[in-house]
Amino acid sequence: MMDSINALIDTVNGYLYGYVLIALLVLGGLYFTARLQFLPTALLKEAVLSLSEKKKKDHQALSSFQALMVSTASRVGSGNIIGVAAAVLAGGPGAVFWMWLIAVFGSASAFVESTLAQIYKCRDANGAFYGGPAYTIRKAFRAPVFGGVFAGFVILLYMGGFNALASFNTTDFICNYMQGVPHASVYVGLALAALAGLVIMGGGRLISRVTQFLVPVMAVGYIVLALAVMVLHVRDLPHVVAGILAQAFDVKSAFGGFLGAAIMNGIKRGLYSNEAGVGSAPNAAASAHVSHPVKQGLAQLLSVFIDTILICSATAFILLCSGVDAGAYKAGADNTRFLQDCMSASFGAGGGVLLTCALVVFAYTTLVGNYFYAEQSVKYFYADANKNKAFMTGYRIVAVLVIFAGSQFKAAFAWNISDVIMGVMALINIPVCVILGKKAYVALWDYMIQRNQGRNPVFHPEKLYGSAEGMECWTEAHAPARPAPVVPAAATK
C-alpha cells in the first residue's frame, strides 16, 4: 500500500516539478520583471545601500542586513554544491547559463513577495516584527484559514522535511570518511543536532546574530576557493566560459526532449536553489525594521543573486575549470564523486577536506535558517508564543530532535511529501503575488520618487492606497508620540 502511495506521489512530483511548477515560477518571474520594468535588477547598487539602515538600539526587530542573512542562510545549502554538480552532469555546461538567467527573473519574484510581506507584517508584544505569505493572505484577503494552511506548510516543510533532509545528506557525506567506525551516523547526527540546537534554542534573535557573522564568512570563503581554482586553471577559463555559452544555445541540446537538458536542469537548479516565488524568504523579510518596505524587497533581491549568481556559479567554475571529464560520471548516482574528484584535481588530497568543510557549514546555516521560518510561522497560531517560555523551549527541542532523527534514515516517502508541500506553497504564493502585486509596484514608484528627491524613503500606506487596512505596523510607526502623563505634584511626595 505504502509503495503504491509513494509511486503516486512520485508521479505527481514528476509533473509538478517537470512542467507545472517550472512554468509557474518562470512565467511569474517574467511577469513581475515586465511589470517592474526591470527596475529591481537595475537597482542592485541601491539594494546594497539599503542594508546600511540602522535600527534603534533598543528595537527588538531585526535590521535589514540581519533579515537578509537569515534568508540567505536558508537559501544557501548543500544544493548549491551537490545540486549544481547534478545540473552540470545532467545538462552539461550550458545549464549554468540558464541558471544565471532564471536568477535575473526570479529576483523580481523575490522582490514582490518580500515587499508584500513587509507591507502586511505584524508586531509582537516585545516590539519584534514577523510575517510572511500566511499573514499577507490573512490580512489582504481576510482568509485566516487559508493563511493558516500556508503557515502550517512552512512549519512542516522547513522545521520538518527540509531540515531532516539536510541533516541526512550532511551526515551521509561525513560518514563516507568514517568507514569502519561503529555507529558513525549516530555520532555525527548527535553533533550536528547539538551544534544546531545551541543556536535554535536561542530563538530568532540569536539565529540572526549567528547568521549575520557566519553567512558572509561562508560566502566569501567559498568564492575565494572558487577564485583559487580559476587562478590555477586560468588558461582554461576562456574555454570554460565559451563552453557555457555555446552549449546553452546548442540547437540539439536546446530542443531535445522537453526544452532540452541544459535548459531544464539550469532552470530547475536556479529555482530550487534560490526559492524565489515559493514563499519562504518573505518570512525573514517581514522581520526587518526598515522605513520603507521596498528596502527589504531590494535586500531579498540581493539574496537571490548571492545564492545563484555567486555561490552556485562558484561551484560551477570549480567543476568546469578542474579539467575532470564529466562524461565519465552519471547524474544522480555520481554527483558527490564528481565533486570530490574535481576538488582533488585542483587541491590534491586536501580537496576532500575543503569540500566537506564547505558542505557542513552550508548545511548548518540551512538548518538554523529553516528553523527561523518555522518559528515565524508558529506565531500565526499562537501570537504570544514567545512569552510562553515552556512552550517555545518544547517547540525548539522538537526542532532539534527532528534534525537528529533525519540524520539516521532517509525516508523516501517523507522527502516526496516535502516536495509536494513546496510545490503547493508556490502554487499558492505566486497567484497571491500577482493579485496583490500592484501594491508592491506602487510602493516601488513611491520609493523611487522619494530617493530622487534626495530623501530617505518613508512609507505611508494610507497616502498610497487610500487605506491602511492590514498595515497597522506602518500607521503605528508614524503616529505622533503620546505625551507623558502629568503626575500631580502631591502624588510624588
C-alpha positions as CSV (number, residue, x, y, z in Angstrom):
1,M,0.0,0.0,0.0
2,M,2.7,2.4,1.0
3,D,4.7,1.6,-2.1
4,S,1.7,2.4,-4.3
5,I,1.1,5.8,-2.5
6,N,4.8,6.6,-2.8
7,A,4.7,5.8,-6.6
8,L,1.6,8.0,-6.9
9,I,3.4,10.9,-5.2
10,D,6.4,10.4,-7.4
11,T,4.2,10.7,-10.5
12,V,2.6,13.9,-9.1
13,N,6.1,15.3,-8.3
14,G,7.2,14.4,-11.8
15,Y,4.5,16.6,-13.4
16,L,4.6,19.2,-10.7
17,Y,8.4,19.8,-10.9
18,G,8.8,18.9,-14.6
19,Y,6.1,21.1,-16.0
20,V,3.6,22.9,-13.8
21,L,5.9,24.5,-11.1
22,I,8.7,25.4,-13.5
23,A,6.2,27.1,-15.9
24,L,4.5,28.9,-13.0
25,L,7.7,30.2,-11.5
26,V,9.3,31.1,-14.8
27,L,6.2,32.9,-16.1
28,G,5.7,34.6,-12.7
29,G,9.3,35.9,-12.8
30,L,8.9,37.1,-16.4
31,Y,5.6,38.8,-15.5
32,F,6.9,40.6,-12.4
33,T,10.1,41.6,-14.3
34,A,7.9,43.2,-17.0
35,R,5.6,44.9,-14.6
36,L,8.5,46.3,-12.7
37,Q,10.2,47.4,-15.9
38,F,13.5,45.6,-14.9
39,L,13.9,48.2,-12.1
40,P,14.8,45.9,-9.2
41,T,17.6,44.4,-11.2
42,A,18.8,47.8,-12.2
43,L,18.8,48.8,-8.5
44,L,21.4,46.4,-7.3
45,K,23.6,49.3,-6.0
46,E,20.5,50.8,-4.3
47,A,19.9,47.3,-2.8
48,V,23.4,47.3,-1.3
49,L,22.9,50.8,0.1
50,S,19.6,49.8,1.7
51,L,21.4,47.4,4.0
52,S,23.2,50.3,5.8
53,E,20.0,51.5,7.5
54,K,20.4,51.2,11.3
55,K,17.6,50.3,13.6
56,K,17.2,51.8,17.0
57,K,19.4,50.2,19.6
58,D,16.5,49.3,21.8
59,H,14.4,47.9,19.0
60,Q,13.6,44.2,19.2
61,A,13.2,43.8,15.4
62,L,16.0,42.7,13.1
63,S,18.0,45.1,10.9
64,S,17.7,44.9,7.1
65,F,21.1,43.2,7.0
66,Q,20.2,40.6,9.6
67,A,17.0,39.6,7.8
68,L,19.0,39.3,4.6
69,M,21.5,37.0,6.2
70,V,18.8,34.8,7.7
71,S,17.1,34.3,4.3
72,T,20.5,33.7,2.7
73,A,21.4,31.1,5.3
74,S,18.3,29.1,4.4
75,R,18.7,29.5,0.7
76,V,22.4,28.6,0.6
77,G,22.8,24.9,1.4
78,S,24.2,21.7,0.1
79,G,22.1,22.1,-3.0
80,N,24.4,25.0,-4.0
81,I,27.2,22.4,-4.2
82,I,25.7,19.0,-4.9
83,G,22.8,20.4,-6.9
84,V,25.0,22.3,-9.3
85,A,27.0,19.1,-9.9
86,A,23.8,17.3,-10.7
87,A,22.8,20.1,-13.1
88,V,26.2,20.0,-14.9
89,L,26.2,16.2,-15.2
90,A,22.6,16.1,-16.5
91,G,22.5,19.2,-18.7
92,G,26.2,20.0,-19.5
93,P,27.9,23.3,-19.0
94,G,25.0,25.1,-20.8
95,A,22.8,24.5,-17.7
96,V,24.9,27.2,-15.9
97,F,23.8,29.9,-18.3
98,W,20.1,29.1,-17.8
99,M,20.7,29.0,-14.0
100,W,22.0,32.6,-14.3
101,L,19.1,33.7,-16.4
102,I,16.5,32.4,-14.1
103,A,18.1,34.2,-11.2
104,V,17.6,37.5,-13.0
105,F,13.8,36.8,-13.5
106,G,13.5,35.1,-10.1
107,S,14.8,38.2,-8.4
108,A,11.7,40.1,-9.5
109,S,9.5,37.5,-7.8
110,A,11.6,37.7,-4.7
111,F,11.2,41.5,-4.6
112,V,7.4,41.4,-4.9
113,E,6.8,38.6,-2.3
114,S,9.2,40.2,0.2
115,T,7.9,43.7,-0.3
116,L,4.3,42.4,0.3
117,A,5.5,40.6,3.4
118,Q,6.9,43.9,4.7
119,I,3.7,45.8,3.9
120,Y,1.5,43.3,5.8
121,K,3.9,42.5,8.6
122,C,2.8,42.1,12.3
123,R,4.4,43.2,15.6
124,D,4.5,41.1,18.8
125,A,4.3,42.3,22.3
126,N,8.1,42.7,22.5
127,G,8.1,45.1,19.5
128,A,9.6,42.5,17.1
129,F,8.2,42.2,13.6
130,Y,7.1,39.0,12.0
131,G,5.1,38.0,8.9
132,G,5.2,36.2,5.6
133,P,2.7,35.0,2.9
134,A,0.4,33.4,5.6
135,Y,-0.1,36.8,7.3
136,T,-0.4,38.6,3.9
137,I,-3.2,36.1,2.9
138,R,-5.0,36.6,6.3
139,K,-4.8,40.4,6.2
140,A,-5.3,41.2,2.5
141,F,-7.9,38.5,1.7
142,R,-9.4,38.2,5.2
143,A,-8.9,34.4,4.8
144,P,-7.4,33.2,8.2
145,V,-8.0,29.5,7.4
146,F,-6.2,29.7,4.1
147,G,-3.4,31.6,5.7
148,G,-3.2,29.0,8.4
149,V,-2.8,26.3,5.8
150,F,0.2,28.1,4.3
151,A,1.7,28.7,7.8
152,G,1.3,25.0,8.6
153,F,3.1,24.1,5.4
154,V,6.0,26.3,6.3
155,I,6.4,24.6,9.7
156,L,6.1,21.1,8.2
157,L,8.4,21.8,5.4
158,Y,11.2,23.9,6.9
159,M,11.3,22.6,10.5
160,G,10.4,19.1,9.4
161,G,11.1,17.8,5.9
162,F,13.9,20.1,4.7
163,N,15.8,20.1,8.0
164,A,15.6,16.3,8.2
165,L,16.8,16.0,4.6
166,A,19.7,18.5,5.1
167,S,20.7,16.6,8.2
168,F,20.7,13.2,6.4
169,N,22.7,14.5,3.4
170,T,25.3,16.1,5.7
171,T,25.6,13.0,7.9
172,D,25.8,10.7,5.0
173,F,28.6,12.7,3.3
174,I,30.7,12.9,6.5
175,C,30.2,9.2,7.2
176,N,32.0,8.5,3.9
177,Y,35.2,9.5,5.7
178,M,34.4,7.4,8.7
179,Q,34.2,3.9,7.1
180,G,34.5,1.2,9.7
181,V,33.6,3.4,12.7
182,P,30.7,1.8,14.6
183,H,27.6,3.9,14.8
184,A,29.3,6.7,12.9
185,S,25.9,8.2,11.8
186,V,24.7,8.4,15.4
187,Y,27.8,10.4,16.5
188,V,27.6,12.7,13.5
189,G,23.9,13.2,13.9
190,L,24.2,14.0,17.6
191,A,27.0,16.5,16.9
192,L,25.0,18.2,14.2
193,A,21.8,18.4,16.3
194,A,23.8,19.7,19.2
195,L,25.5,22.4,17.2
196,A,22.3,23.5,15.6
197,G,20.5,23.3,18.9
198,L,22.9,25.8,20.5
199,V,21.6,28.4,18.1
200,I,18.0,27.2,17.7
201,M,17.4,27.3,21.5
202,G,18.3,31.0,21.5
203,G,15.4,31.8,19.1
204,G,15.2,34.2,16.2
205,R,17.4,36.9,17.7
206,L,20.4,34.5,18.3
207,I,19.8,33.0,14.8
208,S,20.1,36.5,13.3
209,R,23.3,37.3,15.2
210,V,24.9,34.0,14.2
211,T,23.9,34.1,10.6
212,Q,25.0,37.8,10.2
213,F,28.5,36.6,11.1
214,L,28.6,33.1,9.6
215,V,26.9,33.7,6.2
216,P,29.3,36.4,4.9
217,V,32.3,34.4,6.1
218,M,30.9,31.3,4.5
219,A,30.1,33.0,1.2
220,V,33.3,34.9,0.9
221,G,35.4,31.9,1.8
222,Y,33.7,29.7,-0.8
223,I,34.0,32.3,-3.5
224,V,37.7,32.7,-2.7
225,L,38.0,28.9,-3.0
226,A,36.4,29.1,-6.5
227,L,38.7,32.0,-7.5
228,A,41.7,29.9,-6.4
229,V,40.5,27.1,-8.7
230,M,40.1,29.6,-11.6
231,V,43.6,31.0,-11.0
232,L,45.1,27.5,-11.0
233,H,43.3,26.8,-14.3
234,V,43.4,30.4,-15.7
235,R,44.4,29.2,-19.2
236,D,41.3,27.1,-19.4
237,L,38.9,29.8,-18.2
238,P,38.1,31.3,-21.6
239,H,37.3,27.9,-23.0
240,V,35.1,27.2,-20.0
241,V,33.1,30.4,-20.4
242,A,32.8,29.8,-24.2
243,G,31.6,26.2,-23.5
244,I,28.8,27.5,-21.1
245,L,27.5,30.0,-23.7
246,A,27.9,27.6,-26.7
247,Q,26.1,24.7,-25.1
248,A,23.4,26.9,-23.7
249,F,22.3,27.7,-27.2
250,D,23.3,24.5,-28.9
251,V,20.3,23.6,-31.1
252,K,20.5,19.8,-30.5
253,S,20.8,20.4,-26.7
254,A,18.2,23.1,-26.5
255,F,15.4,21.4,-28.3
256,G,16.0,17.7,-27.4
257,G,13.3,16.4,-25.1
258,F,11.3,18.8,-23.0
259,L,13.2,22.1,-23.7
260,G,16.5,20.3,-23.6
261,A,18.6,19.0,-20.7
262,A,20.6,22.2,-20.4
263,I,17.6,24.5,-20.2
264,M,15.6,22.3,-17.9
265,N,18.4,21.5,-15.5
266,G,19.7,25.1,-15.4
267,I,16.2,26.4,-14.7
268,K,15.5,23.8,-12.0
269,R,18.7,24.4,-10.2
270,G,18.2,28.1,-10.2
271,L,14.6,27.9,-9.0
272,Y,15.2,25.2,-6.3
273,S,18.3,26.9,-5.0
274,N,17.1,30.5,-4.6
275,E,13.4,29.5,-3.9
276,A,12.2,32.9,-5.4
277,G,8.4,32.8,-5.5
278,V,8.0,29.8,-3.2
279,G,7.1,32.0,-0.2
280,S,9.8,31.0,2.2
281,A,12.2,34.1,2.3
282,P,9.3,36.6,3.0
283,N,9.1,35.0,6.5
284,A,12.6,36.5,7.1
285,A,11.9,39.7,5.1
286,A,9.0,40.7,7.3
287,S,11.1,40.6,10.4
288,A,13.3,43.6,9.3
289,H,12.9,47.1,10.8
290,V,13.0,49.5,7.8
291,S,11.5,52.8,7.0
292,H,10.0,51.6,3.7
293,P,9.0,48.0,2.5
294,V,10.9,48.4,-0.7
295,K,14.2,48.4,1.2
296,Q,13.7,44.8,2.3
297,G,12.3,43.9,-1.1
298,L,15.6,45.0,-2.6
299,A,17.6,43.3,0.1
300,Q,15.9,40.0,-0.7
301,L,16.7,40.5,-4.4
302,L,20.3,40.5,-3.3
303,S,19.8,37.2,-1.6
304,V,18.8,35.6,-4.9
305,F,22.0,37.0,-6.6
306,I,24.2,35.8,-3.7
307,D,22.7,32.3,-3.8
308,T,22.7,31.7,-7.6
309,I,25.0,34.2,-9.3
310,L,27.7,34.0,-6.7
311,I,27.5,30.7,-4.8
312,C,26.1,28.4,-7.5
313,S,28.4,30.0,-10.1
314,A,31.4,29.4,-7.7
315,T,30.6,25.6,-7.7
316,A,30.1,25.6,-11.5
317,F,33.5,27.1,-12.1
318,I,35.1,24.7,-9.5
319,L,33.7,21.8,-11.5
320,L,34.3,23.1,-15.1
321,C,37.8,24.5,-14.5
322,S,39.1,21.4,-12.9
323,G,39.5,19.5,-16.2
324,V,37.7,16.4,-15.0
325,D,35.7,14.8,-17.7
326,A,32.0,15.0,-16.7
327,G,31.1,12.4,-19.3
328,A,32.7,9.7,-17.1
329,Y,30.0,10.2,-14.4
330,K,26.3,9.6,-14.1
331,A,23.9,12.3,-13.0
332,G,22.4,11.4,-9.6
333,A,24.5,8.4,-8.6
334,D,27.9,10.1,-9.1
335,N,27.2,13.7,-8.1
336,T,29.3,13.5,-4.9
337,R,32.1,11.5,-6.5
338,F,32.3,14.1,-9.4
339,L,32.6,16.9,-6.8
340,Q,35.3,15.1,-4.9
341,D,37.3,14.3,-8.0
342,C,37.1,17.9,-9.2
343,M,38.3,19.2,-5.9
344,S,41.1,16.7,-5.7
345,A,42.2,17.7,-9.3
346,S,42.8,21.2,-8.0
347,F,43.9,20.8,-4.4
348,G,45.1,17.2,-4.2
349,A,44.3,15.2,-1.0
350,G,43.1,18.4,0.7
351,G,40.3,18.8,-1.8
352,G,38.0,16.4,0.0
353,V,38.6,18.2,3.3
354,L,37.8,21.6,1.8
355,L,34.6,20.2,0.2
356,T,33.5,18.6,3.4
357,C,34.0,21.8,5.4
358,A,32.0,23.8,2.8
359,L,29.2,21.3,2.8
360,V,29.0,21.2,6.6
361,V,28.9,25.0,7.0
362,F,26.4,25.4,4.2
363,A,24.2,22.7,5.8
364,Y,24.5,24.2,9.2
365,T,23.3,27.6,8.1
366,T,20.4,26.0,6.3
367,L,19.3,24.2,9.4
368,V,19.1,27.3,11.6
369,G,17.7,29.5,8.7
370,N,15.0,27.0,8.0
371,Y,14.1,26.9,11.7
372,F,13.7,30.7,11.7
373,Y,10.9,30.4,9.1
374,A,9.2,27.8,11.2
375,E,9.4,30.0,14.4
376,Q,7.9,32.9,12.5
377,S,5.0,30.7,11.3
378,V,4.1,29.3,14.7
379,K,3.1,32.8,15.7
380,Y,0.3,32.6,13.2
381,F,-1.4,30.0,15.5
382,Y,-0.1,31.4,18.8
383,A,0.7,35.1,18.6
384,D,2.1,35.3,22.2
385,A,4.3,32.1,21.8
386,N,7.5,34.0,22.6
387,K,6.0,34.9,26.0
388,N,5.5,31.3,26.9
389,K,9.0,30.0,27.6
390,A,7.9,26.5,28.3
391,F,6.1,26.2,25.0
392,M,8.9,27.7,23.0
393,T,11.5,25.5,24.7
394,G,9.5,22.4,23.9
395,Y,9.0,23.6,20.3
396,R,12.7,24.2,19.8
397,I,13.6,20.8,21.4
398,V,11.3,19.1,18.8
399,A,13.1,21.0,16.1
400,V,16.5,19.7,17.4
401,L,15.1,16.1,17.6
402,V,13.9,16.3,14.0
403,I,17.5,17.2,13.0
404,F,18.9,14.1,14.8
405,A,16.1,11.8,13.5
406,G,16.7,13.0,10.0
407,S,20.4,12.1,10.2
408,Q,19.6,8.4,10.9
409,F,17.4,7.4,8.0
410,K,16.3,8.6,4.6
411,A,12.5,8.1,4.3
412,A,11.7,8.5,0.6
413,F,8.0,9.0,1.4
414,A,8.8,11.9,3.7
415,W,11.0,13.6,1.2
416,N,8.4,13.1,-1.6
417,I,5.7,14.7,0.6
418,S,8.1,17.6,1.3
419,D,8.4,18.2,-2.4
420,V,4.7,18.2,-2.8
421,I,4.3,20.7,0.0
422,M,6.9,23.0,-1.5
423,G,5.1,22.8,-4.9
424,V,1.7,23.7,-3.3
425,M,3.3,26.6,-1.5
426,A,4.4,28.0,-4.8
427,L,1.0,27.4,-6.4
428,I,-0.5,29.5,-3.6
429,N,2.2,32.2,-3.3
430,I,2.6,33.2,-7.0
431,P,-1.1,33.9,-7.6
432,V,-1.3,35.8,-4.3
433,C,1.7,37.9,-5.5
434,V,0.1,38.5,-8.9
435,I,-3.2,39.6,-7.3
436,L,-1.6,41.9,-4.8
437,G,1.4,42.9,-7.0
438,K,0.1,46.4,-7.7
439,K,0.8,47.3,-4.1
440,A,4.4,46.4,-4.5
441,Y,4.7,48.3,-7.8
442,V,3.2,51.4,-6.3
443,A,5.5,51.1,-3.3
444,L,8.5,50.9,-5.6
445,W,7.5,54.1,-7.5
446,D,6.9,55.9,-4.2
447,Y,10.4,54.7,-3.1
448,M,12.0,55.9,-6.3
449,I,10.3,59.3,-6.2
450,Q,11.5,59.9,-2.6
451,R,15.0,58.8,-3.4
452,N,15.2,61.1,-6.5
453,Q,14.2,63.9,-4.2
454,G,17.2,63.2,-2.0
455,R,15.1,61.9,0.9
456,N,15.2,58.8,3.0
457,P,12.1,57.0,1.8
458,V,9.3,56.6,4.4
459,F,6.2,54.5,3.8
460,H,2.7,56.0,4.3
461,P,0.2,53.3,3.1
462,E,-2.9,55.5,3.7
463,K,-1.5,58.1,1.2
464,L,-0.5,55.5,-1.4
465,Y,-3.5,53.2,-1.2
466,G,-6.2,55.3,0.3
467,S,-6.4,52.8,3.2
468,A,-4.0,51.2,5.6
469,E,-6.2,48.2,6.4
470,G,-3.9,45.3,7.4
471,M,-0.9,47.6,7.6
472,E,-1.2,48.7,11.2
473,C,2.5,48.4,11.8
474,W,3.1,51.3,9.5
475,T,0.4,53.6,10.8
476,E,1.7,52.9,14.3
477,A,5.2,53.8,13.2
478,H,4.1,57.2,12.0
479,A,1.7,58.0,14.9
480,P,2.7,61.1,17.0
481,A,4.3,60.2,20.3
482,R,1.9,60.2,23.2
483,P,2.7,62.9,25.8
484,A,3.8,61.6,29.1
485,P,1.0,61.6,31.7
486,V,1.0,64.6,34.0
487,V,1.6,63.5,37.6
488,P,0.2,65.8,40.3
489,A,3.0,67.2,42.4
490,A,1.2,65.9,45.5
491,A,1.4,62.3,44.2
492,T,5.2,62.4,44.0
493,K,5.6,63.3,47.7
